[in-house]
């Protein structure tokens, strides 16, 4: 979303003018955010962008480990439980023993997918 590779930080204290700060933030991000929402306006757009994901920044705010989880949620929403199951099982296997493993399990539970069974079929 940023025009450069660097974050922009603002100094904020009791003397900060909130209106001026809002204008500054708006001018920094508005065009890129609106462009992102235009490009990712449907679940299909988001799924397609995630399927091409190579590195952090390809889809703003999404880290590599999150990609299969988001795609699984989209697939489940579209009724493709089998693909969602495979994505979650693969994610569970690659994150086994990490703190992210619980996140994968939670998403699987909420989607009604048994990733233990999926791991055997993946």
C-alpha positions as CSV (number, residue, x, y, z in Angstrom):
1,X,0.0,0.0,0.0
2,X,2.9,2.3,0.5
3,X,4.4,4.2,-2.4
4,X,7.9,3.5,-1.0
5,X,9.4,0.6,0.9
6,X,9.4,2.6,4.1
7,X,6.7,3.1,6.8
8,X,5.7,6.6,7.5
9,X,5.5,7.5,11.2
10,X,3.8,10.6,12.7
11,X,4.8,12.2,15.9
12,X,1.6,12.5,18.0
13,X,1.3,14.3,21.3
14,X,-1.0,16.7,23.1
15,X,-0.2,19.5,20.7
16,X,-1.0,17.4,17.6
17,X,-3.9,18.9,15.5
18,X,-6.2,15.9,14.8
19,X,-7.5,17.5,11.6
20,X,-4.0,18.1,10.3
21,X,-3.0,14.5,11.2
22,X,-6.1,13.1,9.4
23,X,-5.3,15.1,6.3
24,X,-1.7,13.9,6.3
25,X,-2.7,10.2,6.7
26,X,-5.4,10.6,4.1
27,X,-3.0,12.1,1.5
28,X,-0.4,9.3,2.3
29,X,-2.7,6.3,1.9
30,X,-6.0,7.1,0.2
31,X,-5.1,6.4,-3.4
32,X,-3.3,3.2,-2.7
33,X,-6.0,1.9,-0.4
34,X,-8.8,2.7,-2.8
35,X,-6.7,1.0,-5.6
36,X,-6.3,-2.1,-3.4
37,X,-10.0,-2.3,-2.7
38,X,-10.8,-1.9,-6.4
39,X,-8.4,-4.7,-7.3
40,X,-9.7,-7.0,-4.5
41,X,-13.4,-6.1,-4.6
42,X,-14.7,-9.7,-4.7
43,X,-13.8,-13.1,-3.1
44,X,-12.6,-14.3,-6.5
45,X,-10.3,-11.3,-6.9
46,X,-8.8,-11.9,-3.4
47,X,-8.5,-15.7,-4.0
48,X,-6.8,-15.1,-7.3
49,X,-4.3,-12.6,-5.8
50,X,-3.6,-15.0,-3.0
51,X,-3.0,-17.9,-5.5
52,X,-0.2,-15.7,-7.0
53,X,1.2,-14.7,-3.6
54,X,5.1,-14.9,-3.6
55,X,6.1,-12.5,-0.7
56,X,4.8,-10.2,2.0
57,X,3.4,-7.1,0.3
58,X,1.8,-8.9,-2.7
59,X,-1.5,-8.7,-0.9
60,X,-1.4,-5.9,1.6
61,X,-1.3,-7.0,5.3
62,X,-1.1,-10.7,4.5
63,X,1.8,-12.9,5.6
64,X,2.8,-16.1,3.8
65,X,1.4,-18.4,6.6
66,X,-2.0,-16.7,6.4
67,X,-2.5,-17.3,2.6
68,X,-3.7,-21.0,2.8
69,X,-6.0,-20.1,5.7
70,X,-7.7,-17.2,3.9
71,X,-8.0,-19.3,0.7
72,X,-9.5,-22.1,2.8
73,X,-12.1,-19.7,4.2
74,X,-12.9,-18.5,0.7
75,X,-13.1,-22.0,-0.6
76,X,-15.4,-23.1,2.2
77,X,-17.6,-20.0,1.7
78,X,-17.9,-21.0,-2.0
79,X,-18.9,-24.5,-1.0
80,X,-15.6,-26.2,-1.8
81,X,-14.9,-28.0,1.5
82,X,-12.6,-30.5,-0.1
83,X,-10.1,-27.8,-1.3
84,X,-10.5,-26.0,2.0
85,X,-9.7,-29.2,3.9
86,X,-6.6,-29.8,1.8
87,X,-5.3,-26.3,2.4
88,X,-5.9,-26.5,6.1
89,X,-4.3,-29.9,6.4
90,X,-1.2,-28.7,4.6
91,X,-1.0,-25.6,6.7
92,X,-1.4,-27.7,9.9
93,X,1.4,-30.0,8.8
94,X,3.7,-27.2,7.9
95,X,3.0,-25.3,11.2
96,X,3.1,-28.3,13.5
97,X,4.6,-27.4,16.8
98,X,4.5,-23.6,16.2
99,X,2.3,-21.1,17.9
100,X,0.4,-20.7,14.6
101,X,-0.8,-24.3,14.8
102,X,-3.6,-23.3,17.1
103,X,-4.8,-20.7,14.6
104,X,-5.0,-23.3,11.9
105,X,-7.0,-25.6,14.2
106,X,-9.4,-22.8,15.3
107,X,-10.2,-21.9,11.7
108,X,-10.7,-25.6,10.8
109,X,-13.1,-26.0,13.7
110,X,-15.1,-22.9,12.8
111,X,-15.4,-24.1,9.2
112,X,-16.5,-27.6,10.4
113,X,-13.4,-29.3,8.9
114,X,-11.6,-32.2,10.6
115,X,-8.0,-31.5,9.7
116,X,-6.9,-34.7,11.3
117,X,-8.9,-36.6,8.7
118,X,-7.7,-34.3,6.0
119,X,-4.1,-34.8,6.7
120,X,-4.6,-38.5,5.9
121,X,-6.2,-37.6,2.5
122,X,-3.9,-34.7,1.5
